[in-house]
Amino acid sequence: MPFREMLLLGFVDEDGEALVGMASVVADLIAEHVWLLGLFIVASSPHGSGAAQALYRRLERWMVERGAQWIHLGVVAGNAKAERFWLRSGDLQGRERGQLEMGRKSNLLRVLVKPLAGGAITTSLDLVTRERPGAP
């Protein structure tokens, strides 16, 4: 799958002394302006404080400044906390990828898509057809 760049990012506290979160992103994955958010994790100590939403908004602005128009990500179905987080963030259901092996577990993955530049989810799914609902 073609892409422009793959990055691992760290978020540090206000003092610049402690890592409070991480993200991995892939720019222009399969199609220009389509970015994959492969990982977004925030330290557990600020959970419930709104810190994760604030960090994510910063990350999203950073991606837009670098050309992202759509973000694609996957969330394990049944991870209610993560599913709520992404749906509150404005992500929309793409397809479901069924039973992906992750270690000893088999999980259903919900592919979510977020339009960032006023575009429609259908435009992104036309660019990355493998993420359309019902795609093989």
C-alpha positions in Angstrom: 0.0 0.0 0.0 1.5 3.3 -1.0 2.0 6.1 1.6 4.0 9.3 1.9 5.3 9.0 5.4 4.8 7.1 8.6 5.3 8.9 12.0 5.4 8.0 15.6 4.5 11.1 17.7 4.8 11.7 21.5 2.9 14.2 23.6 4.7 15.5 26.6 3.3 17.3 29.7 3.5 21.1 30.0 7.0 20.8 31.7 8.2 18.7 28.8 9.3 16.1 31.3 6.8 13.3 31.0 5.3 11.4 28.1 1.5 11.7 28.4 0.4 10.2 25.1 1.5 8.7 21.8 0.1 8.4 18.2 1.2 6.7 15.1 0.0 8.2 11.8 0.5 7.3 8.1 0.1 10.2 5.7 -1.5 9.7 2.3 -2.2 6.0 2.8 -3.4 4.6 -0.5 -4.7 8.0 -1.6 -3.6 11.6 -1.2 -5.1 13.4 1.8 -6.2 10.2 3.4 -4.4 9.6 6.7 -4.5 6.5 8.9 -4.4 6.9 12.7 -2.9 3.6 13.7 -2.5 4.3 17.4 -3.7 6.9 19.8 -3.0 6.3 23.5 -3.1 8.6 26.5 -1.7 7.9 29.9 -4.3 6.6 32.3 -3.8 9.3 35.0 -5.7 12.0 33.1 -8.5 9.8 32.0 -11.9 11.4 32.5 -10.4 14.9 32.6 -10.9 15.8 28.9 -7.1 15.6 28.3 -7.5 12.8 25.6 -10.0 14.9 23.6 -7.7 18.0 23.9 -4.7 16.0 22.7 -6.7 14.5 19.9 -7.9 17.9 18.7 -4.3 19.1 18.6 -3.2 16.0 16.7 -6.1 16.5 14.2 -5.2 20.2 13.6 -1.6 19.1 13.1 -2.7 16.5 10.5 -4.9 19.1 8.7 -2.0 21.6 8.6 0.0 18.8 6.8 -2.7 18.0 4.2 -5.1 15.5 5.8 -8.6 15.7 4.6 -9.8 12.4 6.0 -8.7 10.3 8.9 -9.3 6.5 8.9 -8.9 4.4 12.0 -9.9 1.1 13.5 -11.5 0.4 16.8 -12.1 -3.0 18.3 -15.9 -3.6 18.4 -17.0 -4.0 22.0 -14.4 -1.6 23.4 -17.2 0.6 24.5 -14.9 3.4 25.9 -12.9 3.7 22.7 -16.0 3.5 20.5 -17.7 6.3 22.5 -14.5 8.4 22.3 -14.2 8.2 18.5 -17.9 8.6 17.8 -18.0 11.7 20.1 -14.9 13.0 18.1 -17.0 12.9 14.9 -15.8 9.7 13.3 -18.3 7.9 11.1 -18.8 4.1 10.5 -17.0 2.8 7.4 -16.8 -1.0 7.2 -16.4 -3.8 9.7 -13.4 -6.1 9.3 -14.3 -9.4 10.7 -12.4 -11.6 12.9 -8.8 -10.3 12.8 -6.3 -12.3 14.7 -4.6 -10.2 17.4 -2.4 -12.5 19.4 -4.6 -15.2 20.9 -7.8 -13.2 20.4 -9.9 -12.7 17.3 -11.6 -9.3 17.1 -14.1 -7.5 14.9 -12.6 -4.2 13.9 -14.8 -1.2 13.1 -13.2 1.1 10.5 -14.1 4.7 11.2 -13.7 7.7 8.9 -13.7 11.4 9.7 -14.0 14.0 7.0 -11.8 17.0 8.0 -12.2 19.5 5.2 -15.9 19.6 4.8 -15.8 16.6 2.5 -18.2 13.7 2.6 -17.3 10.2 3.9 -18.4 8.9 0.5 -15.6 10.8 -1.2 -13.0 9.2 1.1 -14.5 5.8 0.6 -14.4 6.3 -3.2 -10.6 6.9 -2.8 -10.0 3.9 -0.5 -12.6 1.5 -1.7 -11.4 -1.3 0.6 -12.9 0.6 3.5 -16.5 0.8 2.1 -19.1 -1.1 4.0 -19.5 -4.5 2.5 -16.1 -4.4 0.7 -14.3 -7.8 0.6 
